[in-house]
Amino acid sequence: MNTARGDFPERMTAQYADRLLELLLSRGNRPPRSYGFEYEFLPHRILFPEDMDLLRAFLLDRGYVASGAGFTMGRRQVAFEPGGQIEYLSPPIRAADRRMLEEVLAWISSMNEDIEKTTGIRYLGTDFIPGRHGAPLLLSSSRYSLMHERFMSVDDRGPDMMKGTAAIHMHAAITSPEDLESLYAEFCRMASGETLGMSSARREVWSGTDSCRCGLPSGRRPRDAGSIIRCIVEQAMKAVEFTSGRVFGTVPGWDFDDFLDHLTTMFTDVRVNVKGGTLELRTPDSRPLSEFREAWEEFVERCESVS
């Protein structure tokens, strides 16, 4: 679909919002709702390409298989961020499934211990380590290279965000339009709270990172599912696309698949995750594993309370 500038933002925004909501609801999520998380850890020192070679060799030796941008072994998934942060992805977890939660946390703990023992790289559960603005960019795909290039030219904290911060992204499955409506409002409240919001140090970094793709849609708090998705689409349409260096909605020739790829470059406090059909809270800071359960229990309890 070719879109002339004159059609932006109304026609394309409305069309994409309808398609995005339909896509999220097509992922097969049904009550009772499932939850999940992506847990990032920062390396204790600046890493270099040879360190990444060691980490990849470690995972392959343990039976993990390279898959897309990460590594998998059954339901276990591991990925890396541009500064060498390691990211562990949980499977879907039901609210009352304490056993599954403990199994995932035990796996993460044993992996971090084994990595340190084998490679000497110690992974820390912490929000921000300063001094990594000029560290090597350890993921060399076009996506990250273009992102880094833009961040070096706008604002001033983007490289710190890419290489010096770590978060815990918490997900809740979207099971219906009504589910999205209740969850979105609660996610926005959690994003500004003490337990599940950003630390002041990490927020300062985020506030200096490409303002067109961070924060939350401004001006209003949408209430119905269609309006929520419309706000998300509008913000993405107004954000600069990395390849062209232009506002996405003003570039002719993009189609819906291009938009979905662009949407993954939005770093808002609350985001939809199309692949899993989930709503994603991105503000919780990384922390030691011993402190995670309290944050997780608050997240799940607050989500369940609005069901």
C-alpha positions as CSV (number, residue, x, y, z in Angstrom):
1,M,0.0,0.0,0.0
2,N,1.4,3.4,-1.0
3,T,0.5,6.2,1.2
4,A,0.8,9.8,0.2
5,R,1.7,12.5,2.7
6,G,-1.8,14.0,2.4
7,D,-3.3,10.8,3.8
8,F,-1.3,11.1,7.0
9,P,-2.2,10.7,9.7
10,E,-6.0,10.1,9.6
11,R,-6.7,7.4,7.0
12,M,-3.6,5.3,7.6
13,T,-3.7,5.7,11.3
14,A,-7.3,4.5,11.5
15,Q,-6.6,1.6,9.2
16,Y,-3.5,0.5,11.0
17,A,-5.2,0.8,14.4
18,D,-8.0,-1.5,13.3
19,R,-5.5,-4.0,11.9
20,L,-3.3,-3.9,14.9
21,L,-6.1,-4.5,17.4
22,E,-7.4,-7.4,15.2
23,L,-3.9,-8.9,15.1
24,L,-3.4,-8.7,18.9
25,L,-6.7,-10.4,19.5
26,S,-5.9,-13.2,17.0
27,R,-3.0,-14.6,19.0
28,G,-5.3,-17.1,20.7
29,N,-5.0,-15.8,24.3
30,R,-7.9,-17.0,26.4
31,P,-8.8,-16.7,30.1
32,P,-7.4,-17.4,32.6
33,R,-4.8,-14.8,31.6
34,S,-1.1,-15.8,31.4
35,Y,1.9,-13.6,32.3
36,G,5.5,-13.5,31.4
37,F,8.7,-11.5,31.7
38,E,12.0,-10.7,30.0
39,Y,14.8,-10.2,32.6
40,E,17.9,-8.3,31.7
41,F,21.2,-8.2,33.5
42,L,24.2,-5.9,33.0
43,P,27.7,-7.2,32.7
44,H,30.0,-6.1,35.5
45,R,32.4,-4.5,33.0
46,I,32.4,-3.2,29.4
47,L,32.3,-6.2,27.0
48,F,34.1,-6.5,23.7
49,P,33.4,-8.7,20.6
50,E,35.6,-11.5,21.9
51,D,33.5,-11.6,25.1
52,M,30.4,-12.2,23.0
53,D,32.2,-15.0,21.2
54,L,32.8,-16.6,24.6
55,L,29.1,-16.2,25.6
56,R,27.9,-17.6,22.3
57,A,30.3,-20.6,22.6
58,F,29.1,-21.1,26.2
59,L,25.4,-21.3,25.1
60,L,26.1,-23.6,22.2
61,D,28.1,-25.9,24.4
62,R,25.2,-26.1,26.8
63,G,22.9,-27.3,24.1
64,Y,21.2,-24.0,23.1
65,V,20.5,-23.4,19.4
66,A,20.9,-20.1,17.6
67,S,17.4,-18.9,16.7
68,G,16.8,-15.5,15.2
69,A,18.4,-12.9,17.4
70,G,18.7,-15.3,20.4
71,F,19.3,-18.8,21.6
72,T,16.7,-21.5,22.5
73,M,16.6,-24.9,24.2
74,G,13.1,-26.1,24.4
75,R,11.1,-23.5,26.3
76,R,14.2,-21.7,27.5
77,Q,15.2,-18.6,25.5
78,V,18.2,-16.3,25.9
79,A,19.1,-13.1,24.0
80,F,21.5,-10.3,24.2
81,E,21.3,-6.5,24.1
82,P,23.8,-4.1,22.3
83,G,25.9,-3.6,25.4
84,G,26.2,-7.3,26.1
85,Q,23.3,-7.3,28.5
86,I,21.9,-10.8,28.8
87,E,18.1,-11.3,28.6
88,Y,16.2,-14.3,29.8
89,L,12.7,-14.8,28.5
90,S,10.1,-16.7,30.5
91,P,7.4,-19.0,29.1
92,P,3.8,-18.0,29.8
93,I,3.0,-18.3,33.5
94,R,-0.4,-18.5,35.1
95,A,-1.1,-16.3,38.0
96,A,-1.2,-19.1,40.6
97,D,1.7,-21.2,39.0
98,R,4.3,-20.7,41.7
99,R,6.2,-23.8,40.7
100,M,6.8,-22.5,37.1
101,L,8.0,-19.2,38.5
102,E,10.5,-20.8,40.8
103,E,11.8,-23.1,38.0
104,V,12.4,-20.1,35.8
105,L,14.2,-18.1,38.5
106,A,16.3,-21.2,39.4
107,W,17.3,-21.5,35.7
108,I,18.3,-17.8,35.5
109,S,20.3,-18.1,38.7
110,S,22.2,-21.2,37.6
111,M,22.9,-19.7,34.2
112,N,24.4,-16.5,35.6
113,E,26.6,-18.5,38.0
114,D,27.7,-20.9,35.3
115,I,28.5,-18.0,32.9
116,E,30.7,-16.3,35.6
117,K,32.5,-19.6,36.4
118,T,33.1,-20.4,32.7
119,T,33.8,-17.0,31.1
120,G,34.6,-14.7,34.0
121,I,31.7,-12.4,33.1
122,R,29.5,-11.5,36.1
123,Y,26.0,-10.4,35.4
124,L,24.4,-7.9,37.7
125,G,20.7,-7.2,38.4
126,T,20.9,-3.4,38.4
127,D,19.2,-0.5,36.6
128,F,22.1,1.6,35.2
129,I,25.9,1.5,35.1
130,P,27.3,4.9,33.9
131,G,30.4,5.2,31.7
132,R,29.3,3.0,28.8
133,H,28.2,5.7,26.3
134,G,31.3,4.9,24.2
135,A,31.4,1.2,24.7
136,P,31.5,-1.1,21.7
137,L,28.2,-1.8,20.0
138,L,28.0,-5.6,20.3
139,L,25.0,-6.3,18.0
140,S,25.9,-5.4,14.4
141,S,22.6,-5.9,12.6
142,S,21.3,-3.1,10.5
143,R,18.6,-2.4,13.1
144,Y,21.0,-1.7,15.9
145,S,23.6,0.1,13.8
146,L,21.0,2.5,12.5
147,M,19.5,3.0,16.0
148,H,22.9,3.7,17.4
149,E,23.7,6.1,14.6
150,R,20.5,8.1,15.2
151,F,21.1,8.1,19.0
152,M,24.6,9.5,18.5
153,S,23.0,12.5,16.7
154,V,19.9,13.3,18.7
155,D,19.5,14.1,22.4
156,D,22.5,12.6,24.2
157,R,21.6,9.6,26.3
158,G,20.6,7.0,23.7
159,P,23.9,5.1,23.7
160,D,23.8,5.0,27.5
161,M,20.3,3.5,27.2
162,M,21.4,0.9,24.7
163,K,24.6,-0.2,26.5
164,G,24.3,0.8,30.1
165,T,20.7,0.1,31.3
166,A,18.8,-3.1,32.1
167,A,15.1,-3.7,32.8
168,I,12.5,-6.3,33.5
169,H,9.7,-6.2,30.9
170,M,6.5,-7.7,32.3
171,H,3.8,-9.0,30.1
172,A,0.1,-9.8,30.5
173,A,-1.8,-11.6,27.7
174,I,-4.6,-9.7,26.1
175,T,-7.6,-12.0,26.0
176,S,-10.3,-9.5,24.8
177,P,-10.9,-5.8,24.1
178,E,-12.2,-5.4,27.6
179,D,-9.1,-7.0,29.0
180,L,-6.9,-4.4,27.1
181,E,-9.0,-1.6,28.4
182,S,-8.6,-2.5,32.1
183,L,-5.0,-3.5,31.8
184,Y,-3.8,-0.4,30.0
185,A,-5.0,2.0,32.6
186,E,-3.4,-0.1,35.3
187,F,-0.2,-0.4,33.4
188,C,0.0,3.4,33.1
189,R,-0.4,3.6,36.9
190,M,2.2,1.0,37.6
191,A,4.7,2.8,35.3
192,S,4.7,5.8,37.6
193,G,4.8,3.8,40.8
194,E,7.6,3.1,43.2
195,T,8.0,-0.7,42.8
196,L,7.4,-1.0,39.1
197,G,8.4,2.4,37.8
198,M,11.9,3.5,36.7
199,S,14.6,4.6,39.1
200,S,15.5,8.3,38.8
201,A,18.8,7.4,37.2
202,R,17.3,5.2,34.5
203,R,14.5,7.7,33.9
204,E,17.0,10.4,33.4
205,V,18.6,8.3,30.7
206,W,15.3,7.5,29.1
207,S,14.3,11.2,29.1
208,G,17.4,12.0,27.1
209,T,16.8,9.2,24.5
210,D,15.0,10.2,21.3
211,S,11.9,11.7,22.9
212,C,9.7,10.9,19.9
213,R,9.7,7.2,20.8
214,C,9.7,7.2,24.6
215,G,7.3,8.0,27.4
216,L,3.6,7.6,26.9
217,P,1.2,9.1,24.4
218,S,0.5,12.6,25.7
219,G,-2.6,14.7,26.0
220,R,-5.2,12.1,27.1
221,R,-5.8,8.7,28.7
222,P,-7.8,6.6,26.3
223,R,-10.5,4.4,27.8
224,D,-11.8,1.9,25.1
225,A,-9.6,-0.6,23.3
226,G,-9.9,1.1,19.9
227,S,-8.8,4.5,21.4
228,I,-5.9,2.9,23.2
229,I,-4.5,1.3,20.0
230,R,-5.2,4.5,18.1
231,C,-3.0,6.4,20.6
232,I,-0.2,3.8,20.3
233,V,-0.4,4.0,16.5
234,E,-0.4,7.8,16.4
235,Q,2.7,8.0,18.5
236,A,4.5,5.5,16.3
237,M,3.4,7.3,13.1
238,K,5.0,10.5,14.5
239,A,8.3,8.8,15.4
240,V,11.4,8.9,13.1
241,E,12.0,5.7,11.2
242,F,15.6,4.6,11.4
243,T,16.3,3.7,7.7
244,S,15.0,6.9,6.1
245,G,15.6,9.3,9.0
246,R,12.1,10.7,8.5
247,V,8.8,10.6,10.4
248,F,7.3,7.2,9.6
249,G,3.9,8.5,8.6
250,T,5.3,10.9,6.0
251,V,7.3,8.4,4.0
252,P,5.5,7.0,1.0
253,G,5.6,3.3,0.2
254,W,5.5,1.8,3.7
255,D,2.9,-1.0,4.4
256,F,1.5,-2.6,7.5
257,D,4.4,-5.0,7.9
258,D,6.8,-2.1,7.8
259,F,4.8,-0.4,10.5
260,L,4.9,-3.5,12.7
261,D,8.7,-3.6,12.4
262,H,8.9,0.1,13.2
263,L,6.6,-0.4,16.2
264,T,9.3,-2.6,17.8
265,T,11.6,0.4,17.9
266,M,9.3,2.3,20.2
267,F,10.6,2.4,23.8
268,T,7.4,3.6,25.5
269,D,6.7,2.8,29.2
270,V,3.8,0.6,28.0
271,R,3.9,-1.2,24.7
272,V,1.9,-3.8,22.9
273,N,3.8,-7.0,21.9
274,V,2.4,-8.3,18.7
275,K,4.2,-11.6,18.7
276,G,2.6,-12.8,21.9
277,G,-0.5,-10.7,21.9
278,T,0.4,-9.1,25.2
279,L,0.6,-5.7,26.9
280,E,4.1,-5.0,28.1
281,L,5.2,-2.9,31.1
282,R,8.8,-1.8,30.3
283,T,9.5,0.4,33.3
284,P,10.6,-2.1,36.1
285,D,14.3,-1.8,36.7
286,S,16.5,-4.9,36.7
287,R,17.3,-6.0,40.3
288,P,18.9,-8.9,42.1
289,L,16.9,-12.1,41.7
290,S,16.2,-12.1,45.5
291,E,14.1,-8.9,45.0
292,F,12.2,-10.0,42.0
293,R,9.4,-12.0,43.6
294,E,7.9,-9.0,45.4
295,A,7.8,-7.0,42.2
296,W,6.3,-9.9,40.3
297,E,3.7,-10.6,42.9
298,E,2.6,-7.0,42.9
299,F,2.4,-6.9,39.1
300,V,0.3,-10.1,38.9
301,E,-1.9,-9.1,41.8
302,R,-2.6,-5.7,40.3
303,C,-3.4,-7.2,36.9
304,E,-5.7,-9.8,38.4
305,S,-7.5,-7.1,40.4
306,V,-8.8,-5.4,37.3
307,S,-10.0,-8.5,35.6
